[in-house]
Amino acid sequence: ETTPGTVTDNLGRLRLGGAFPEYQAISTFRADWKDFAVNYRTRWISALEGTPDQGNAFAACFDVFANARVADCTEKEFTENSFQHDLTMAYTADDWSIRGGVLN
């Protein structure tokens, strides 16, 4: 029996060509000043759409243990256009360096 708050990695799958965006664009900006460097990257991904898996073990709304669909579950096999933003910074000394960043 599944209880609210149960973590599952069964997220379903996209079929019929929905796994890849139709369009995407990537831009990168890099700045160096003395021993410091900053790198900013943004990626735009167009919408994705798939075909819901109805009543099989790979569907996000299918409870394998009960062998049935979950009653209050709606499969969402599409995404809107989205952006990914990454920012990294670095400091380089004579014989060592340190880097850090945030990947969104």
Accessible surface in RSA format (square Angstrom, percent):
REM  Atomic radii and reference values for relative SASA: ProtOr
REM  Chains: A
REM  Algorithm: Lee & Richards
REM  Probe-radius: 1.40
REM  Slices: 20
REM RES _ NUM      All-atoms   Total-Side   Main-Chain    Non-polar    All polar
REM                ABS   REL    ABS   REL    ABS   REL    ABS   REL    ABS   REL
RES GLU A   1   195.56 112.3 123.65  93.5  71.91 171.2  56.85 110.0 138.70 113.2
RES THR A   2    84.71  60.3  60.43  61.3  24.28  57.9  47.84  64.3  36.88  55.7
RES THR A   3    76.18  54.2  72.98  74.0   3.20   7.6  54.06  72.6  22.13  33.4
RES PRO A   4   141.37 103.0 108.13  98.6  33.25 120.9 120.94  99.9  20.43 127.0
RES GLY A   5    77.16  95.1   0.00   N/A  77.16  95.1  43.55 119.5  33.61  75.3
RES THR A   6    75.41  53.6  47.27  47.9  28.14  67.1  48.43  65.1  26.98  40.8
RES VAL A   7   144.24  94.9 115.91 104.9  28.33  68.3 120.04 104.3  24.20  65.6
RES THR A   8    87.63  62.3  67.10  68.0  20.53  48.9  59.78  80.3  27.85  42.1
RES ASP A   9   136.30  95.5 112.01 111.5  24.29  57.4  44.04 103.6  92.26  92.0
RES ASN A  10    46.33  32.0  36.96  35.7   9.37  22.6  26.59  64.0  19.74  19.1
RES LEU A  11   149.46  83.2 125.90  90.1  23.56  59.2 126.39  88.8  23.07  62.1
RES GLY A  12    25.79  31.8   0.00   N/A  25.79  31.8   1.47   4.0  24.32  54.5
RES ARG A  13   104.25  43.8  92.34  47.1  11.90  28.3  45.68  62.4  58.57  35.5
RES LEU A  14    58.05  32.3  36.48  26.1  21.56  54.2  36.48  25.6  21.56  58.0
RES ARG A  15    89.42  37.5  83.50  42.6   5.92  14.1  28.51  39.0  60.91  36.9
RES LEU A  16   152.11  84.7 111.61  79.9  40.50 101.8 121.21  85.1  30.90  83.2
RES GLY A  17    70.00  86.3   0.00   N/A  70.00  86.3  39.25 107.7  30.75  68.9
RES GLY A  18     4.59   5.7   0.00   N/A   4.59   5.7   4.19  11.5   0.40   0.9
RES ALA A  19    58.34  53.6  38.83  59.9  19.51  44.4  40.17  56.6  18.17  48.1
RES PHE A  20   165.18  82.6 154.22  95.5  10.96  28.5 154.22  93.5  10.96  31.4
RES PRO A  21    31.64  23.1  15.23  13.9  16.41  59.7  15.33  12.7  16.31 101.4
RES GLU A  22   136.26  78.2 103.54  78.3  32.72  77.9  43.94  85.0  92.32  75.4
RES TYR A  23   135.26  63.2 130.21  74.1   5.06  13.2  97.88  73.6  37.39  46.1
RES GLN A  24    92.49  51.7  64.25  47.0  28.24  67.2  19.21  40.9  73.28  55.6
RES ALA A  25    58.47  53.8  50.07  77.3   8.40  19.1  56.95  80.2   1.52   4.0
RES ILE A  26    96.56  54.9  61.82  46.1  34.74  83.7  62.87  45.3  33.68  91.4
RES SER A  27    63.98  54.1  56.89  75.9   7.09  16.3  50.43 107.4  13.55  19.0
RES THR A  28    86.33  61.4  48.80  49.5  37.54  89.5  38.31  51.5  48.03  72.6
RES PHE A  29   126.52  63.3 122.88  76.1   3.64   9.5 126.13  76.5   0.39   1.1
RES ARG A  30   147.40  61.9 119.57  61.0  27.84  66.3  47.34  64.7 100.07  60.6
RES ALA A  31    43.40  39.9  35.77  55.2   7.64  17.4  41.85  58.9   1.55   4.1
RES ASP A  32    94.23  66.0  62.48  62.2  31.75  75.1  31.80  74.8  62.43  62.3
RES TRP A  33   161.32  64.7 157.20  76.1   4.11   9.7 137.78  73.5  23.54  38.2
RES LYS A  34   169.29  82.6 120.03  73.6  49.26 117.3  85.17  76.7  84.12  89.6
RES ASP A  35    71.03  49.8  63.77  63.5   7.27  17.2   7.04  16.6  64.00  63.8
RES PHE A  36   101.07  50.6  98.40  60.9   2.68   7.0  99.11  60.1   1.97   5.6
RES ALA A  37    14.38  13.2  12.33  19.0   2.05   4.7  13.13  18.5   1.25   3.3
RES VAL A  38    55.19  36.3  54.75  49.6   0.44   1.1  55.19  48.0   0.00   0.0
RES ASN A  39    41.45  28.6  40.51  39.1   0.94   2.3   5.70  13.7  35.75  34.6
RES TYR A  40    80.76  37.7  80.76  45.9   0.00   0.0  64.56  48.5  16.20  20.0
RES ARG A  41    73.83  31.0  73.61  37.5   0.22   0.5  19.75  27.0  54.08  32.8
RES THR A  42    27.23  19.4  26.79  27.2   0.44   1.0  26.21  35.2   1.01   1.5
RES ARG A  43    63.21  26.5  63.15  32.2   0.06   0.1   2.30   3.1  60.91  36.9
RES TRP A  44    72.04  28.9  71.02  34.4   1.02   2.4  61.82  33.0  10.22  16.6
RES ILE A  45    31.97  18.2  31.97  23.8   0.00   0.0  31.97  23.0   0.00   0.0
RES SER A  46     9.84   8.3   9.72  13.0   0.13   0.3   9.67  20.6   0.18   0.2
RES ALA A  47    53.83  49.5  40.06  61.8  13.77  31.3  40.25  56.7  13.58  36.0
RES LEU A  48    33.18  18.5  29.52  21.1   3.65   9.2  32.15  22.6   1.02   2.8
RES GLU A  49   134.39  77.2 120.53  91.2  13.86  33.0  34.44  66.6  99.95  81.6
RES GLY A  50    14.13  17.4   0.00   N/A  14.13  17.4   3.28   9.0  10.86  24.3
RES THR A  51    48.62  34.6  47.29  47.9   1.34   3.2  35.19  47.3  13.44  20.3
RES PRO A  52    52.10  38.0  48.89  44.6   3.21  11.7  48.89  40.4   3.21  20.0
RES ASP A  53     0.00   0.0   0.00   0.0   0.00   0.0   0.00   0.0   0.00   0.0
RES GLN A  54   119.24  66.7  95.66  69.9  23.58  56.1  57.30 122.0  61.93  47.0
RES GLY A  55    43.38  53.5   0.00   N/A  43.38  53.5  17.03  46.7  26.35  59.0
RES ASN A  56    48.21  33.2  44.02  42.5   4.19  10.1  33.49  80.6  14.72  14.2
RES ALA A  57    51.80  47.6  41.22  63.6  10.58  24.1  41.22  58.0  10.58  28.0
RES PHE A  58   121.26  60.7 120.27  74.5   0.99   2.6 120.84  73.3   0.43   1.2
RES ALA A  59     0.00   0.0   0.00   0.0   0.00   0.0   0.00   0.0   0.00   0.0
RES ALA A  60    44.43  40.8  25.02  38.6  19.41  44.2  25.02  35.2  19.41  51.4
RES CYS A  61     0.19   0.1   0.19   0.2   0.00   0.0   0.00   0.0   0.19   0.2
RES PHE A  62    25.44  12.7  17.83  11.0   7.60  19.8  17.83  10.8   7.60  21.8
RES ASP A  63    24.21  17.0  18.74  18.6   5.48  12.9   9.80  23.1  14.41  14.4
RES VAL A  64    83.40  54.9  69.83  63.2  13.57  32.7  69.85  60.7  13.55  36.7
RES PHE A  65   185.03  92.6 149.56  92.6  35.47  92.3 154.60  93.7  30.43  87.1
RES ALA A  66    67.66  62.2  36.70  56.6  30.97  70.4  48.42  68.2  19.25  51.0
RES ASN A  67   116.77  80.5  99.59  96.2  17.18  41.4  22.93  55.2  93.84  90.7
RES ALA A  68    48.69  44.8  43.25  66.7   5.44  12.4  48.69  68.6   0.00   0.0
RES ARG A  69   100.70  42.3  78.72  40.1  21.98  52.3  43.91  60.0  56.79  34.4
RES VAL A  70    65.77  43.3  58.00  52.5   7.77  18.7  62.93  54.7   2.84   7.7
RES ALA A  71   101.61  93.4  60.35  93.1  41.26  93.9  71.56 100.8  30.06  79.6
RES ASP A  72   144.84 101.5 108.79 108.3  36.06  85.3  42.92 101.0 101.93 101.7
RES CYS A  73    44.98  34.0  28.63  31.9  16.35  38.4  10.07  25.5  34.92  37.7
RES THR A  74   123.53  87.9  99.04 100.4  24.49  58.4  69.35  93.2  54.17  81.9
RES GLU A  75    23.65  13.6   4.16   3.1  19.49  46.4   5.78  11.2  17.87  14.6
RES LYS A  76   138.89  67.8 109.84  67.4  29.04  69.1  57.60  51.8  81.28  86.6
RES GLU A  77    18.59  10.7  11.64   8.8   6.96  16.6  13.74  26.6   4.85   4.0
RES PHE A  78    93.54  46.8  89.05  55.2   4.49  11.7  89.65  54.4   3.89  11.1
RES THR A  79    64.87  46.1  60.45  61.3   4.42  10.5  58.93  79.2   5.94   9.0
RES GLU A  80   119.57  68.6 115.31  87.2   4.25  10.1  53.27 103.0  66.29  54.1
RES ASN A  81    87.64  60.4  67.24  65.0  20.40  49.1  14.67  35.3  72.96  70.5
RES SER A  82    51.21  43.3  45.86  61.2   5.35  12.3  37.63  80.1  13.58  19.0
RES PHE A  83   127.14  63.6 101.99  63.2  25.15  65.4 102.74  62.3  24.40  69.8
RES GLN A  84    49.93  27.9  48.86  35.7   1.07   2.5  10.74  22.9  39.19  29.7
RES HIS A  85    71.39  39.0  69.11  48.0   2.28   5.8  51.98  53.6  19.41  22.6
RES ASP A  86    15.24  10.7  14.21  14.1   1.03   2.4   7.13  16.8   8.11   8.1
RES LEU A  87    69.83  38.9  68.83  49.2   1.01   2.5  68.85  48.4   0.98   2.6
RES THR A  88    48.36  34.4  47.60  48.3   0.76   1.8  39.03  52.4   9.33  14.1
RES MET A  89   106.69  55.3 102.37  67.8   4.32  10.3  70.97  60.3  35.72  47.3
RES ALA A  90    21.73  20.0  15.44  23.8   6.29  14.3  19.40  27.3   2.33   6.2
RES TYR A  91    70.14  32.7  69.50  39.5   0.65   1.7  36.28  27.3  33.86  41.7
RES THR A  92    73.27  52.1  71.41  72.4   1.86   4.4  50.36  67.6  22.90  34.6
RES ALA A  93    24.47  22.5  12.17  18.8  12.29  28.0  18.22  25.7   6.25  16.6
RES ASP A  94   156.05 109.3 116.03 115.5  40.01  94.6  37.55  88.4 118.50 118.2
RES ASP A  95   132.25  92.6  93.93  93.5  38.32  90.6  47.49 111.8  84.76  84.5
RES TRP A  96   143.49  57.6 130.10  63.0  13.39  31.4 120.50  64.2  22.99  37.3
RES SER A  97    61.97  52.4  34.51  46.1  27.46  63.3   7.35  15.6  54.62  76.5
RES ILE A  98   111.90  63.7 107.22  79.9   4.68  11.3 111.15  80.0   0.75   2.0
RES ARG A  99   193.95  81.4 162.30  82.7  31.66  75.4  45.89  62.7 148.07  89.7
RES GLY A 100    43.25  53.3   0.00   N/A  43.25  53.3  39.91 109.5   3.34   7.5
RES GLY A 101    49.29  60.8   0.00   N/A  49.29  60.8   7.44  20.4  41.85  93.7
RES VAL A 102   105.80  69.6 101.54  91.9   4.25  10.2 105.10  91.3   0.70   1.9
RES LEU A 103   132.72  73.9 102.30  73.2  30.42  76.5 102.44  71.9  30.28  81.5
RES ASN A 104   111.17  76.7  78.27  75.6  32.90  79.2  37.80  91.0  73.38  70.9
END  Absolute sums over single chains surface
CHAIN  1 A     8442.6       6695.7       1746.9       5102.7       3340.0
END  Absolute sums over all chains
TOTAL          8442.6       6695.7       1746.9       5102.7       3340.0
